Amino acid sequence: MLYWSLGALALVVLGVGALILRPSPDPSRQVLRSTAPTTSTTTSSRLASPPHKPVLAGLARSVPLELMVPSLGIATHIGQLGLQANRQVQVPTSVHTVGWFRLGPTPGQVGSSVILGHVDSYRGPGIFFSLKSLPVGALIEVRLSDGVTAQFRVTSVVQYAKTSFPDNLVYGSATDRWLNLVTCGGTFNHATGSYESNIVVFSRLVGTIAATA
């Protein structure tokens, strides 16, 4: 099941690139794995995303078609997601597929490209059931419609309470090429029928595989 509020997303869609940073410890956020050191007294939401240092030239805009996460055995088609009437992000209609937020960059472009998937349903595990266990350094690949495959490496895995989900950090503009995978996690609230947190995997572009003839 997958759900979160995006109160600041309208600003992101309009091109506002500033990230929301918290200067004090945030108890609603738990860094599960990260290349950046964290402590109980100096943690801020900026640490959820690695330093914004460009490593590769941005790719041309090209719709993502397939997501591969070899360490989790994921190889799946990518659908497209927009906004619902209430300004919340749409979610995939099946727990076994993922969707790319089409109002943001495509994977490999400058900025934060976001792919969403369900963790489970009452029928069993979803496509992102094991996402929270993805190790730092794991490879993520996205095959694009122009034939190029964009390659990313995981830099951090963070759990956020849905009540304080950092919309601009996950969806906002940046000076590097990010791919962020999002699903549900944390405690399941039986009263509401949903999870109380989200898992976000932050990854950065590290290479490309050219289209074959």
C-alpha positions in Angstrom: 0.0 0.0 0.0 1.3 3.4 -0.9 0.1 6.9 0.1 1.6 10.2 1.1 0.6 13.9 1.0 2.5 16.3 -1.2 1.5 19.7 0.1 4.6 21.4 -1.4 4.5 19.5 -4.7 2.7 22.3 -6.5 5.8 24.5 -5.9 8.1 21.8 -7.3 6.0 21.4 -10.4 6.2 25.1 -11.0 10.0 24.9 -11.0 10.9 26.0 -7.4 14.2 24.4 -6.8 14.9 25.2 -3.1 15.0 22.3 -0.8 13.4 22.3 2.7 16.2 21.8 5.2 15.7 21.2 9.0 18.6 22.5 11.1 17.6 20.5 14.1 17.2 16.7 14.7 14.1 15.2 13.1 12.6 12.3 15.0 10.2 11.5 12.2 13.1 10.4 10.0 15.3 7.4 10.3 18.4 6.9 8.1 18.5 3.1 7.5 21.7 3.3 5.4 23.8 6.1 4.0 27.3 7.0 2.7 27.1 10.1 4.9 27.9 9.9 8.6 25.0 10.6 10.9 24.6 11.1 14.7 21.7 11.5 17.0 22.4 15.2 17.6 23.4 16.5 14.1 21.0 14.7 11.8 19.2 17.0 9.3 17.1 16.2 6.2 20.0 17.3 4.0 21.9 14.1 5.0 19.1 12.1 3.3 20.6 13.2 0.0 24.3 13.0 -0.7 26.4 16.1 -1.6 25.2 17.7 -4.8 28.3 17.3 -6.9 27.7 16.6 -10.6 29.4 13.5 -11.8 28.1 13.1 -15.4 26.5 15.3 -18.0 22.7 15.1 -17.8 21.0 12.9 -20.3 18.4 14.1 -22.8 14.7 13.7 -21.7 13.6 10.2 -22.5 10.7 8.3 -21.0 11.7 5.4 -18.8 10.5 2.0 -19.9 12.0 -0.6 -17.6 13.5 -0.6 -14.1 16.1 -3.2 -13.0 17.4 -3.7 -9.5 19.5 -6.8 -9.8 20.2 -7.2 -6.0 16.5 -7.4 -5.4 15.6 -9.5 -8.5 13.5 -6.6 -9.9 13.0 -6.2 -13.6 9.7 -4.5 -14.4 7.9 -2.2 -16.8 7.6 1.4 -15.7 4.3 3.1 -16.1 3.6 6.9 -15.8 2.0 8.8 -12.9 0.7 12.3 -12.6 -1.3 14.2 -10.0 -4.8 13.4 -8.6 -7.4 16.0 -8.4 -6.4 16.6 -4.7 -2.8 17.3 -5.8 -1.5 14.1 -4.4 0.7 11.9 -6.6 -1.0 9.1 -8.3 0.1 5.5 -7.4 0.5 2.4 -9.5 -2.8 0.5 -10.0 -1.1 -2.8 -9.4 1.2 -3.8 -6.5 3.4 -5.6 -9.0 4.3 -2.6 -11.2 6.0 0.7 -10.7 5.3 4.2 -12.0 7.5 7.2 -12.9 6.3 10.7 -11.8 6.0 12.2 -15.3 5.9 15.8 -14.1 9.5 15.6 -13.0 12.8 14.9 -14.8 13.3 11.6 -16.6 16.1 9.4 -15.1 19.5 10.8 -15.9 18.3 14.4 -16.4 19.4 17.1 -14.0 17.2 17.0 -11.0 15.3 14.3 -9.0 13.5 11.6 -11.0 11.0 9.6 -8.9 9.7 6.1 -9.3 7.0 4.8 -7.0 5.9 1.3 -6.1 3.8 -0.6 -3.5 5.3 -2.5 -0.7 2.4 -5.0 -0.4 -1.3 -5.5 -0.2 -3.7 -7.9 1.6 -2.8 -10.4 -1.0 0.9 -10.4 -0.3 4.2 -8.6 -1.1 4.4 -5.9 -3.7 7.2 -5.0 -6.2 9.0 -2.9 -3.6 8.6 -5.2 -0.6 12.3 -5.5 -0.1 13.2 -1.9 -1.0 14.2 -1.0 2.6 16.9 -3.7 2.6 18.6 -2.3 -0.5 22.3 -1.8 0.4 24.3 1.4 -0.2 26.2 1.0 -3.5 23.6 -1.3 -5.0 23.1 -0.8 -8.8 19.8 0.5 -10.2 19.3 0.6 -14.0 16.6 2.3 -16.0 16.2 1.6 -19.7 14.9 4.7 -21.6 12.8 5.0 -24.7 15.8 6.3 -26.7 17.6 3.0 -26.0 20.1 4.3 -23.5 20.3 2.6 -20.1 21.0 4.9 -17.2 22.9 3.4 -14.3 22.6 4.6 -10.7 24.2 3.7 -7.3 22.3 3.8 -4.1 23.7 6.5 -1.7 21.2 6.3 1.2 18.0 4.6 2.3 15.7 6.7 4.6 12.4 6.2 6.4 10.2 9.3 6.8 6.9 9.7 8.7 4.2 10.5 6.3 3.2 13.4 8.4 6.5 15.1 7.6 7.4 13.7 4.3 10.1 16.1 2.7 8.4 16.7 -0.7 10.9 19.2 -2.0 13.9 17.0 -1.0 12.5 13.9 -2.8 10.9 15.6 -5.8 12.7 19.0 -6.0 15.3 20.2 -8.3 19.0 19.7 -7.7 22.3 20.2 -9.5 23.0 16.5 -10.0 21.2 13.6 -11.5 19.1 11.7 -8.9 16.8 8.7 -9.1 14.6 8.3 -6.0 12.6 5.1 -5.4 9.6 5.5 -3.0 7.3 3.0 -1.2 5.5 2.6 2.1 7.1 1.4 5.3 7.2 1.6 9.1 4.2 0.7 11.2 1.0 -0.5 9.6 -2.0 1.3 11.1 -4.9 -1.1 11.0 -7.4 1.7 11.8 -6.5 3.7 8.7 -5.5 0.7 6.6 -2.2 2.2 5.6 1.5 2.5 6.7 2.6 5.4 8.7 5.9 6.0 7.0 7.6 6.0 3.6 10.9 4.4 2.5 13.0 6.5 0.1 16.0 5.1 -1.7 18.3 7.9 -3.0 20.6 7.0 -5.9 22.9 9.0 -8.2 23.7 8.6 -11.9 27.1 6.9 -12.3 27.1 5.7 -15.9 25.2 5.0 -19.0 25.0 2.1 -21.6 24.6 3.4 -25.1 21.8 2.3 -27.3 22.5 -0.7 -29.5 21.9 -0.7 -33.1 
